[in-house]
Amino acid sequence: PAVGIMWAASMLLLWSGGALLGAAAVGHAPACDGGVCQEGSQQEGQDGSAMLQVGAQGAPLHTQTNRSAGPEAVQQEFAAALMQMMGQTQHAKSYQDPSFCLGTVVRPLEPAQSAVLVKDGLVPQYRGWWNMPIQQSPDVLSELKKRLDPVPWRQRPWGEVPDMRAGLAKDIIPIMFEATKVSGVFEKMPKKMRSIYWMRGNGVPEELTILHYGQWFPEQKQMIVPVAPFTWAWPGGRPRNAPFGGAMHSQDSTAGLAAASPMINGGVVFSYNYSTCEGRYCRRDLPTNDDMAFAYMQTGSLGNMMQADDLGLLASVISRGAILPGILSGAFTLEEMPASEDGSLWKRT
């Protein structure tokens, strides 16, 4: 259901339409009810991001303060800790050994896991918001963005840029839901994923996302979700108790816009390959026929369904070059937690 939320006055950023790349880059023309959540206590971890469904049961959410925690020092501490962890395990196996793994074993990037959908003729090689079979209504998007405040980008080197808007979380959440509950799409997505999720404990400046504007392929157990208008929200400041002292955040919208830019202008598409539990956080007590307790995630730039991005490069970005590109490979997973009720709580590792 669409939801409102009782939350402190935190400012979030939304993409409401328009893009630099995406459509032109791949040769496609772009087509242009609910319960009330209550604020809960904050229990944030730093070993991965939890995804909480924003629904009638309520969920603890970030609030914004002027807290400053020495982000440079914390960032260096994080990088040093990661390098130390690598050093402690190198006596057994080199990180250059494909079998060496600090966490999830990284699957092949080419062909991507979504390549099977292209091979089966279910999707084109490039799938993004611009060529979704059923588009978001431009009239609805236009009306919804009027409820929010425009956010200027600091740099406009290419002229036309994504139209970013800002608003309070309590206002943005029902707007996100309305903009992405598209008839002919919403009801075909997995029921447990039809919601707005808060990424609790995410050290990167990202706050809310939806996973129900996309495509679901039950035979392949794959779900693809392009970054589209109103599908993602970034912070307009530094949340309270942000992981690593808020090292990746800023006091204003700078960090949120910086995180949004590559996702929007890069035409990112997410693929989720579901299976029974394969991780240490998901619900191993579920019946063996629950084949949606775990999802391996990949992303493709410019909607590329054949080649996935190497998410290990994020380690270099987070550490600001302390970890050289190419040293680590990486991947994300989603694991349904024991306390989850029909998809209400996931661990993103």
Backbone torsions as a table, in degrees:
resi	resn	phi	psi	omega
1	PRO	NA	154.3	172.1
2	ALA	-65.9	147.1	-174.7
3	VAL	-133.0	150.7	164.6
4	GLY	-104.2	176.5	-179.6
5	ILE	-151.4	140.3	175.0
6	MET	-95.4	107.2	-170.6
7	TRP	-147.7	153.0	176.8
8	ALA	-62.7	166.6	-171.9
9	ALA	-75.4	73.7	177.8
10	SER	-96.9	138.7	-178.1
11	MET	-97.2	131.6	177.6
12	LEU	-122.6	157.5	-179.6
13	LEU	-112.1	140.8	179.4
14	LEU	-131.0	147.4	169.9
15	TRP	-91.2	121.4	-175.7
16	SER	-107.3	-1.7	176.9
17	GLY	149.8	162.5	179.3
18	GLY	81.2	149.8	179.9
19	ALA	-159.2	156.2	177.3
20	LEU	-78.8	-46.6	-175.3
21	LEU	-112.4	-132.9	177.2
22	GLY	76.6	-102.5	-169.8
23	ALA	-60.7	-53.3	-175.9
24	ALA	-62.7	-30.8	-175.7
25	ALA	-69.6	-24.2	-177.9
26	VAL	-118.1	10.1	172.5
27	GLY	82.5	21.1	176.9
28	HIS	-116.2	145.3	176.7
29	ALA	-87.1	131.5	-179.7
30	PRO	-69.5	138.6	173.3
31	ALA	-94.4	112.7	179.1
32	CYS	-82.1	NA	NA
33	ASP	NA	133.1	-178.0
34	GLY	159.0	161.2	175.5
35	GLY	-86.9	178.6	179.2
36	VAL	-119.4	126.9	178.2
37	CYS	-87.7	147.3	176.5
38	GLN	-112.1	146.9	-178.5
39	GLU	-67.6	138.6	178.4
40	GLY	-118.4	-175.9	178.7
41	SER	-75.7	155.3	-179.7
42	GLN	-94.6	125.7	175.7
43	GLN	-132.7	88.6	-171.7
44	GLU	-104.8	133.4	177.7
45	GLY	-105.4	164.2	-179.8
46	GLN	-118.7	15.4	-179.9
47	ASP	-106.2	20.1	-179.4
48	GLY	144.7	167.1	-177.3
49	SER	-101.5	130.7	172.8
50	ALA	-89.1	146.7	176.3
51	MET	-113.8	118.4	-178.5
52	LEU	-109.8	131.6	177.5
53	GLN	-72.6	128.8	178.5
54	VAL	-86.1	100.4	-175.2
55	GLY	-143.3	-164.7	-172.2
56	ALA	-65.0	-21.4	-179.1
57	GLN	-75.7	-16.0	179.7
58	GLY	86.3	157.5	179.3
59	ALA	-154.7	140.8	176.3
60	PRO	-68.0	138.8	-175.5
61	LEU	-131.1	156.9	177.5
62	HIS	-64.4	147.2	166.2
63	THR	-124.4	158.9	-170.7
64	GLN	-105.1	135.2	176.3
65	THR	-134.6	-177.0	176.7
66	ASN	-99.5	26.1	-176.5
67	ARG	-64.5	135.3	175.8
68	SER	-123.8	127.7	-172.8
69	ALA	-123.6	27.8	179.4
70	GLY	61.0	62.9	-173.0
71	PRO	-58.6	-34.0	-178.7
72	GLU	-63.2	-45.5	-178.6
73	ALA	-66.4	-40.9	-179.4
74	VAL	-66.9	-38.4	179.4
75	GLN	-63.0	-42.5	178.7
76	GLN	-65.4	-37.7	178.6
77	GLU	-63.2	-41.1	178.9
78	PHE	-63.2	-45.8	-179.8
79	ALA	-62.4	-42.2	-179.8
80	ALA	-64.6	-39.3	179.9
81	ALA	-64.6	-40.8	179.6
82	LEU	-66.3	-43.3	179.2
83	MET	-64.9	-37.6	178.7
84	GLN	-64.8	-40.8	178.5
85	MET	-61.8	-39.6	177.9
86	MET	-65.0	-41.8	-179.0
87	GLY	-64.3	-35.3	-178.9
88	GLN	-70.3	-21.6	-177.7
89	THR	-103.8	-7.1	-176.2
90	GLN	-70.7	-19.9	179.3
91	HIS	-65.6	-23.7	180.0
92	ALA	-89.6	-48.6	-178.1
93	LYS	-148.2	143.6	175.8
94	SER	-74.6	144.9	177.5
95	TYR	-68.7	-9.9	175.2
96	GLN	-81.8	-11.5	176.0
97	ASP	-74.8	126.1	-178.5
98	PRO	-57.2	-23.9	-178.7
99	SER	-85.0	-9.1	179.4
100	PHE	-72.5	129.9	-174.3
101	CYS	-150.1	124.9	176.0
102	LEU	-84.1	-15.5	-178.0
103	GLY	-156.8	-113.2	-179.7
104	THR	-74.6	135.4	174.3
105	VAL	-68.7	126.5	-176.2
106	VAL	-82.1	124.9	-179.8
107	ARG	-81.4	165.7	-178.4
108	PRO	-55.7	141.7	178.7
109	LEU	-89.5	-26.0	178.6
110	GLU	-140.3	115.4	1.0
111	PRO	-74.1	148.2	177.7
112	ALA	-69.9	164.2	179.3
113	GLN	-62.9	-25.9	179.5
114	SER	-81.3	-5.5	-179.1
115	ALA	-60.8	-29.6	179.6
116	VAL	-62.2	-29.9	178.8
117	LEU	-69.5	-35.5	176.3
118	VAL	-69.4	-45.0	-179.4
119	LYS	-60.1	-37.5	-179.6
120	ASP	-82.2	1.2	178.1
121	GLY	74.2	21.9	-177.5
122	LEU	-89.1	-27.4	178.9
123	VAL	-141.7	158.4	173.0
124	PRO	-75.7	174.1	-179.9
125	GLN	-63.7	-30.3	179.3
126	TYR	-120.0	121.4	178.6
127	ARG	-127.9	119.6	179.1
128	GLY	-143.3	-175.8	179.7
129	TRP	-58.8	-28.8	-174.2
130	TRP	-73.0	-20.7	-179.5
131	ASN	-130.5	27.9	171.9
132	MET	-60.2	140.6	-177.9
133	PRO	-56.1	-37.7	175.6
134	ILE	-120.7	119.0	-174.4
135	GLN	-87.8	153.6	168.5
136	GLN	-64.7	143.9	-178.8
137	SER	-69.4	120.7	178.2
138	PRO	-62.6	-31.3	178.9
139	ASP	-68.1	-41.0	178.5
140	VAL	-65.1	-45.0	179.8
141	LEU	-61.4	-40.8	-179.1
142	SER	-63.5	-40.6	179.9
143	GLU	-71.0	-39.2	-177.9
144	LEU	-66.8	-39.1	-177.2
145	LYS	-69.8	-17.9	176.5
146	LYS	-67.2	-19.8	179.8
147	ARG	-81.1	-6.5	-175.1
148	LEU	-119.5	165.0	-177.3
149	ASP	-92.9	137.3	178.1
150	PRO	-67.1	145.5	179.0
151	VAL	-121.0	113.2	179.7
152	PRO	-74.1	139.8	172.3
153	TRP	-81.1	143.5	-177.4
154	ARG	-72.6	-29.8	-179.7
155	GLN	-123.1	133.6	178.8
156	ARG	-130.5	61.1	-174.9
157	PRO	-69.4	-22.1	-177.5
158	TRP	-107.8	9.6	179.2
159	GLY	85.4	-99.2	-177.8
160	GLU	-69.3	131.0	-178.5
161	VAL	-133.9	166.5	176.8
162	PRO	-56.6	141.9	178.6
163	ASP	-83.8	106.2	-179.1
164	MET	-100.2	142.0	179.2
165	ARG	-130.2	157.7	-179.0
166	ALA	-132.8	152.0	177.1
167	GLY	-170.4	174.4	177.2
168	LEU	-73.4	149.4	-177.4
169	ALA	-56.5	-40.1	-178.1
170	LYS	-64.0	-23.3	177.5
171	ASP	-91.7	-35.5	-174.8
172	ILE	-72.0	-36.6	-174.5
173	ILE	-59.4	-51.9	178.4
174	PRO	-66.3	-28.4	177.8
175	ILE	-67.7	-44.1	177.4
176	MET	-57.9	-43.5	-177.6
177	PHE	-65.5	-45.5	-178.9
178	GLU	-63.0	-38.6	-177.3
179	ALA	-71.0	-24.1	-173.3
180	THR	-111.7	-4.1	175.2
181	LYS	-85.5	81.7	-174.0
182	VAL	-96.4	124.0	178.9
183	SER	-60.5	134.7	-177.1
184	GLY	93.0	-11.4	177.6
185	VAL	-117.6	-54.3	-173.5
186	PHE	-53.9	-49.1	-174.6
187	GLU	-71.8	-12.9	179.1
188	LYS	-94.6	-9.1	178.3
189	MET	-82.6	156.5	179.4
190	PRO	-54.5	132.4	-175.2
191	LYS	-56.5	-40.3	-176.0
192	LYS	-70.1	-12.4	-179.4
193	MET	-104.5	4.8	-178.4
194	ARG	-85.6	85.8	-178.1
195	SER	-171.8	-179.7	172.2
196	ILE	-105.7	133.9	-177.3
197	TYR	-115.7	138.7	171.9
198	TRP	-98.9	128.8	-177.8
199	MET	-90.5	75.7	-176.9
200	ARG	-65.1	134.0	176.9
201	GLY	82.1	9.5	-179.8
202	ASN	-77.3	117.7	-179.9
203	GLY	-71.2	-24.0	177.4
204	VAL	-80.2	145.6	-178.4
205	PRO	-70.5	77.9	174.0
206	GLU	-139.6	144.7	-176.1
207	GLU	-125.1	-56.2	-173.9
208	LEU	-123.4	149.9	173.9
209	THR	-150.9	159.4	172.3
210	ILE	-121.0	150.8	-178.6
211	LEU	-123.4	12.8	-175.5
212	HIS	-105.2	5.3	171.2
213	TYR	-106.2	94.0	-176.6
214	GLY	-174.2	-145.9	178.0
215	GLN	-138.5	141.9	-179.3
216	TRP	-120.3	131.3	-179.1
217	PHE	-121.8	94.1	-171.9
218	PRO	-62.5	-35.5	-178.5
219	GLU	-65.9	-38.7	179.5
220	GLN	-88.6	-7.7	-177.1
221	LYS	55.7	40.6	179.7
222	GLN	-122.6	141.6	176.0
223	MET	-124.9	131.0	176.2
224	ILE	-117.3	138.0	-176.0
225	VAL	-136.8	109.5	177.5
226	PRO	-80.1	150.6	170.2
227	VAL	-70.5	118.0	-174.8
228	ALA	-134.0	167.5	178.6
229	PRO	-54.1	134.7	177.0
230	PHE	68.7	17.0	178.9
231	THR	-99.1	-7.5	-174.2
232	TRP	-146.1	142.0	177.6
233	ALA	-129.4	135.0	-178.7
234	TRP	-114.8	153.5	-176.9
235	PRO	-73.9	146.1	174.9
236	GLY	-94.7	16.3	179.6
237	GLY	-177.1	-164.8	-178.6
238	ARG	-96.5	115.5	179.3
239	PRO	-66.1	153.6	175.0
240	ARG	-67.3	138.3	179.2
241	ASN	60.1	29.6	177.0
242	ALA	-62.3	141.5	-178.9
243	PRO	-56.4	150.5	-179.3
244	PHE	55.4	34.8	177.4
245	GLY	65.8	20.7	-179.1
246	GLY	72.4	28.6	-175.4
247	ALA	-60.7	-28.7	-178.6
248	MET	-93.5	0.1	-177.7
249	HIS	-103.7	170.8	174.4
250	SER	-132.6	166.3	-179.8
251	GLN	-71.5	-22.8	-179.4
252	ASP	-116.6	-156.4	-176.4
253	SER	-84.5	0.8	-174.2
254	THR	-56.7	-51.2	-177.1
255	ALA	-66.9	-39.6	179.0
256	GLY	-62.2	-43.0	178.6
257	LEU	-67.3	-37.2	179.2
258	ALA	-64.6	-36.5	178.0
259	ALA	-73.3	-33.3	-178.0
260	ALA	-72.7	-35.9	-171.7
261	SER	-55.7	-53.4	-178.2
262	PRO	-66.8	-28.1	180.0
263	MET	-72.1	-41.5	-178.5
264	ILE	-77.5	-55.8	-175.7
265	ASN	-73.2	-19.3	176.8
266	GLY	-85.6	-1.0	178.7
267	GLY	55.3	46.9	-173.6
268	VAL	-71.2	137.8	171.7
269	VAL	-124.5	135.7	177.9
270	PHE	-99.1	140.8	170.9
271	SER	-121.9	139.2	-179.2
272	TYR	-124.5	119.7	178.9
273	ASN	-105.3	106.7	-172.8
274	TYR	-86.2	150.8	178.1
275	SER	-160.6	-179.8	171.0
276	THR	-67.3	170.2	-173.0
277	CYS	-59.5	125.6	176.6
278	GLU	-122.5	2.9	-175.4
279	GLY	-117.2	-178.0	-178.2
280	ARG	-94.1	-7.6	-179.7
281	TYR	-102.6	-25.7	-172.3
282	CYS	-74.4	175.3	-168.3
283	ARG	-84.6	90.6	179.0
284	ARG	-72.4	-12.4	-179.9
285	ASP	-85.8	-2.2	179.6
286	LEU	-72.5	158.1	176.1
287	PRO	-57.0	149.0	-177.1
288	THR	-63.6	-19.3	180.0
289	ASN	-84.9	1.4	175.4
290	ASP	-78.5	97.1	-176.1
291	ASP	-98.0	23.2	175.6
292	MET	-131.3	31.1	178.4
293	ALA	-86.2	-12.2	-173.7
294	PHE	-146.8	142.6	176.3
295	ALA	-139.0	129.1	172.8
296	TYR	-89.8	131.7	-173.2
297	MET	-108.7	142.0	169.1
298	GLN	-137.9	158.5	175.0
299	THR	-125.1	151.2	175.8
300	GLY	-127.9	133.5	178.8
301	SER	-81.8	144.5	-176.9
302	LEU	54.3	31.6	177.2
303	GLY	72.2	17.1	-175.7
304	ASN	-66.5	118.9	-179.5
305	MET	-94.9	-6.6	-176.1
306	MET	-98.8	-27.5	-177.7
307	GLN	-130.9	127.1	-179.0
308	ALA	-93.0	155.9	177.0
309	ASP	-79.1	149.9	174.7
310	ASP	-87.3	102.4	-176.8
311	LEU	-73.2	-7.0	174.5
312	GLY	-64.6	-20.1	178.0
313	LEU	-64.5	-20.2	178.8
314	LEU	-63.2	-28.7	179.3
315	ALA	-62.2	-38.5	177.7
316	SER	-67.5	-39.1	179.8
317	VAL	-66.3	-47.1	-177.7
318	ILE	-63.6	-38.6	-178.0
319	SER	-87.1	2.4	-179.2
320	ARG	54.4	46.2	174.0
321	GLY	89.4	-6.3	178.7
322	ALA	-63.1	-32.2	173.9
323	ILE	-104.2	117.5	-174.7
324	LEU	-69.1	143.2	176.5
325	PRO	-58.1	139.8	177.9
326	GLY	95.5	-15.1	179.6
327	ILE	-71.3	-41.4	-178.6
328	LEU	-115.5	144.6	165.1
329	SER	-106.1	165.2	-175.3
330	GLY	-158.7	163.4	178.2
331	ALA	-157.3	159.0	173.4
332	PHE	-109.8	152.2	171.1
333	THR	-133.9	160.5	170.5
334	LEU	-116.7	130.1	178.9
335	GLU	-129.0	123.2	-179.7
336	GLU	-71.1	128.6	-173.9
337	MET	-83.8	157.0	-179.7
338	PRO	-56.7	-32.8	-178.4
339	ALA	-82.3	-1.1	-177.9
340	SER	-66.7	142.8	173.8
341	GLU	-119.5	100.3	178.8
342	ASP	53.2	50.6	174.9
343	GLY	88.6	16.0	-175.7
344	SER	-81.0	-17.7	-175.3
345	LEU	-145.9	122.5	-178.9
346	TRP	-130.2	151.8	172.6
347	LYS	-105.6	122.6	173.8
348	ARG	-98.1	118.6	-178.2
349	THR	-108.2	NA	NA
